[in-house]
Amino acid sequence: MTLTDTPTVTTTYDLAEISTRELNAALHATESPATVRVVNPQGAHALACGLDRPVDVTIEGHTGYYTAGMNKHATVTVEGNVGVGVGENMMSGTVRVTGDASQSAGATAHGGLLVVEGNAAARCGISMKGVDIVVGGDIGHMSAFMGQAGRLVVLGNAGEALGDSLYEVRIYVRGTVASLGADCVKKDMRPEHLDELRELLTAAGLDADPADFTRYGSARSLYHFHVDNTSAY
């Protein structure tokens, strides 16, 4: 048998039988399994947090707060909905949610790819610092608030105050935007942006025409304090 013919061995953990602490300890162990299946999550918080190796984790069911937070290198898939702060402060790797995400998805995340196939609630991508976030449905208000770097792609609609106090995040929205936040403006969609968006959609596994999206970004008028802009701060 060649290396490419070696079957993938999946280790299953049942959260009806072990605790969250025991699961995370197993995933952090020096000889942790390469492919993991987690069953009966029952909305538990802080599952698969702080992973720092290329382990592939599939969680079958809904999870609570901070799923896959501080992720590095790992691929984490949640087959269900997630609570607040999925992928919070992630550095690299991929986190995918097949359902909906609560508030602050991808908050402060520095890198990697976060995919929410359903909707994401308020403050999606708040203070994002380099992560790519692709949402298949709608996002709530104040998304990408103080976003510093990275890309946010929304196949549905965006809520109020999108991109408030934005720095250098690039936002692509296919649907409508309820309102733009302070210093966030509509921008031209140039060929390089269409190419970038096409790559992001392909990476996320979502089918959409880049030409249907509108790009938003920073007007760069709030980078430095100016007395004439006091009302916008």
matplotlib code that plots the C-alpha trace (Angstrom):
import matplotlib.pyplot as plt

x = [0.0, 1.4, 1.2, -1.6, -3.6, -3.4, -6.9, -7.7, -8.3, -10.9, -11.0, -14.4, -15.1, -18.5, -19.3, -22.0, -19.2, -16.3, -16.0, -15.0, -11.7, -10.9, -11.7, -9.5, -6.7, -6.8, -6.7, -3.7, -1.8, 1.6, 0.3, -3.2, -5.1, -5.0, -8.7, -11.3, -15.1, -17.0, -20.5, -23.2, -21.7, -25.0, -24.2, -21.0, -18.7, -15.0, -14.8, -11.6, -10.0, -6.3, -5.4, -2.0, -1.4, -3.1, -5.7, -9.1, -12.0, -15.7, -18.2, -21.6, -24.2, -24.6, -22.0, -21.8, -19.5, -15.9, -15.8, -12.4, -11.2, -7.4, -7.2, -3.9, -3.3, -6.4, -9.5, -12.6, -16.1, -19.3, -22.2, -24.8, -25.1, -22.5, -22.8, -20.9, -17.3, -16.7, -13.1, -12.3, -8.6, -7.8, -4.4, -4.6, -6.4, -10.0, -13.2, -16.5, -20.0, -22.7, -25.5, -25.8, -23.4, -24.2, -22.5, -18.9, -17.9, -14.2, -13.6, -10.0, -8.9, -5.5, -5.5, -7.0, -10.5, -13.8, -16.8, -20.4, -22.7, -25.8, -26.3, -24.0, -25.4, -24.2, -20.6, -19.3, -15.6, -15.4, -11.8, -10.7, -6.9, -6.2, -8.7, -10.9, -14.6, -17.1, -20.8, -23.3, -26.4, -26.9, -24.9, -26.1, -25.4, -21.9, -20.1, -16.4, -16.5, -12.9, -11.8, -8.1, -7.1, -8.6, -11.6, -15.3, -17.5, -21.3, -23.5, -26.7, -27.6, -25.7, -27.2, -26.8, -23.5, -21.4, -17.7, -18.0, -14.6, -13.0, -9.2, -8.1, -10.6, -12.1, -15.8, -17.8, -21.6, -23.9, -27.2, -28.4, -26.7, -29.0, -26.5, -22.8, -20.9, -18.6, -15.9, -17.1, -17.9, -18.8, -15.7, -15.1, -14.9, -11.7, -10.5, -8.1, -11.0, -13.1, -10.2, -9.7, -13.4, -13.5, -10.6, -12.3, -15.6, -13.8, -11.9, -15.2, -16.9, -19.7, -21.1, -21.7, -20.8, -18.2, -19.8, -22.9, -21.1, -20.4, -17.1, -16.9, -13.9, -12.5, -12.7, -9.5, -10.8, -10.7, -7.1, -5.9, -7.9, -9.2, -11.5, -13.7, -14.5, -15.4, -19.0, -18.0, -15.9]
y = [0.0, 3.4, 6.4, 7.9, 4.7, 4.9, 5.2, 8.1, 7.1, 9.2, 9.4, 10.1, 11.9, 11.9, 15.0, 13.0, 10.9, 13.3, 17.0, 20.0, 20.2, 16.5, 17.1, 20.1, 18.4, 15.5, 17.9, 19.7, 16.5, 16.0, 12.9, 14.2, 12.4, 14.0, 13.6, 14.1, 13.7, 15.3, 14.2, 15.4, 18.9, 20.0, 23.7, 23.5, 26.5, 26.9, 23.7, 23.2, 26.3, 27.2, 24.5, 24.9, 22.0, 20.9, 18.7, 18.3, 18.5, 18.0, 18.9, 17.3, 19.6, 23.1, 24.7, 27.7, 30.6, 30.9, 27.8, 27.4, 30.5, 31.3, 28.7, 28.2, 25.7, 23.5, 23.0, 23.1, 22.4, 22.8, 21.0, 23.3, 26.8, 28.5, 31.0, 34.3, 34.7, 31.8, 31.9, 34.8, 35.8, 33.0, 33.2, 30.8, 27.6, 27.3, 27.5, 26.6, 26.8, 25.1, 26.9, 30.4, 32.3, 34.6, 37.9, 38.8, 36.0, 36.3, 39.1, 40.4, 37.5, 38.0, 35.4, 32.3, 31.8, 31.8, 30.7, 31.0, 29.3, 30.8, 34.2, 36.0, 38.3, 41.7, 42.8, 40.1, 40.8, 43.4, 44.7, 42.0, 42.2, 40.1, 37.3, 36.5, 36.1, 34.8, 34.7, 33.0, 34.8, 38.1, 39.9, 42.1, 45.7, 47.2, 44.5, 45.1, 47.8, 49.1, 46.5, 46.9, 44.4, 41.4, 40.9, 40.5, 38.9, 38.9, 37.0, 38.4, 41.8, 43.8, 45.6, 49.1, 50.9, 48.6, 49.2, 51.9, 53.5, 51.2, 51.1, 48.9, 46.0, 45.4, 44.6, 43.0, 42.8, 41.2, 42.4, 45.6, 47.6, 49.2, 52.0, 52.7, 53.5, 56.5, 56.8, 53.8, 54.5, 52.7, 52.1, 51.2, 47.5, 47.1, 44.0, 43.1, 43.2, 40.9, 38.5, 38.7, 38.1, 35.2, 33.6, 34.1, 32.6, 29.6, 29.1, 29.3, 26.9, 29.3, 30.0, 33.6, 36.0, 38.6, 41.1, 41.1, 42.6, 46.1, 47.0, 49.2, 50.6, 53.4, 57.0, 57.5, 60.7, 59.5, 58.1, 61.1, 63.2, 66.5, 68.9, 69.2, 65.5, 65.5, 64.5, 61.4, 59.9]
z = [0.0, -0.9, 1.3, -0.7, -0.2, 3.6, 5.0, 7.2, 10.8, 12.6, 16.4, 17.9, 21.2, 22.7, 24.9, 26.6, 28.1, 28.5, 29.5, 27.4, 29.3, 28.5, 24.8, 24.5, 26.4, 23.9, 21.0, 22.5, 23.4, 21.7, 20.0, 19.2, 16.4, 12.9, 12.2, 15.0, 15.1, 18.1, 18.8, 21.3, 21.7, 23.3, 22.9, 25.0, 25.1, 24.1, 22.1, 20.0, 21.3, 20.9, 18.5, 17.1, 14.7, 11.4, 13.0, 11.2, 13.7, 12.8, 15.4, 14.8, 16.3, 17.8, 19.9, 22.4, 22.9, 21.4, 19.3, 17.7, 19.3, 18.9, 16.1, 14.5, 11.6, 12.4, 10.3, 12.4, 11.0, 13.0, 11.5, 13.1, 14.7, 16.9, 19.7, 20.4, 19.1, 16.8, 15.5, 17.9, 17.7, 15.2, 13.6, 10.7, 9.5, 8.5, 10.6, 8.9, 10.3, 8.2, 10.1, 11.6, 13.9, 16.8, 17.5, 17.0, 14.6, 13.9, 16.4, 16.5, 14.3, 12.7, 9.9, 8.3, 6.8, 8.6, 6.7, 7.9, 5.4, 7.1, 8.7, 11.2, 13.8, 15.0, 15.0, 12.6, 12.2, 14.9, 15.1, 12.6, 12.0, 8.9, 8.8, 5.7, 6.6, 4.1, 5.1, 2.9, 4.3, 6.1, 8.7, 11.6, 12.6, 13.3, 11.4, 10.7, 13.4, 13.7, 11.2, 10.7, 8.0, 6.1, 3.8, 4.7, 2.0, 2.4, 0.0, 1.6, 3.2, 5.8, 8.8, 10.0, 10.5, 8.3, 8.6, 11.3, 12.0, 9.4, 8.8, 5.9, 5.7, 2.3, 2.4, -0.4, -0.1, -2.7, -1.2, 0.4, 3.2, 5.8, 6.4, 6.4, 9.6, 10.1, 7.5, 5.5, 1.8, -1.4, -3.6, -7.2, -8.1, -10.2, -12.0, -9.1, -6.7, -8.9, -8.9, -5.2, -4.5, -6.9, -5.0, -1.7, -2.9, -4.3, -1.0, 0.9, -1.5, -2.1, -5.6, -6.6, -9.4, -8.2, -10.5, -8.3, -5.3, -4.2, -2.5, 0.6, 2.4, 4.5, 3.4, 5.6, 7.1, 10.8, 10.8, 12.8, 15.2, 13.7, 15.5, 12.5, 12.7, 16.4, 15.8, 13.9, 16.7]

ax = plt.figure().add_subplot(projection="3d")
ax.plot(x, y, z, "-o")
ax.set_aspect("equal")
plt.show()
